[in-house]
Amino acid sequence: MNADAILLMVLSLAVVWGGLLVSILVLRARPERADFPPGGDDDRREDDAITERDT
């Protein structure tokens, strides 16, 4: 391998692993969303589902 290939490999590894590290740190800082929009009540749509028949 020449120097250009090694440099590109190191750069791409730094981008991938750096992105993983940043995403882990962000998730540790804010693990779960605390505020949700209004609504989200269970409307029990499975009770009104289309009847499935074995044909």
C-alpha positions, 0 to 999 in steps of 0.5 A, a space after each residue: 500500500 502506498 502512503 495515499 491509501 494508508 492516509 485515506 484509510 486512517 481518515 475514513 476510520 477516524 470519521 467512522 469511529 469518531 461519529 460513533 464516539 460522538 453519537 454515544 456521548 450525545 446519547 449519554 448526555 440526553 438519553 431519552 426525550 422528556 417532552 412529547 407532543 400532546 396526544 398519543 392516546 391509544 385509539 385501539 385501531 386493531 379493534 376496527 381492523 379489516 377481517 382477515 379470512 383464510 381463502 
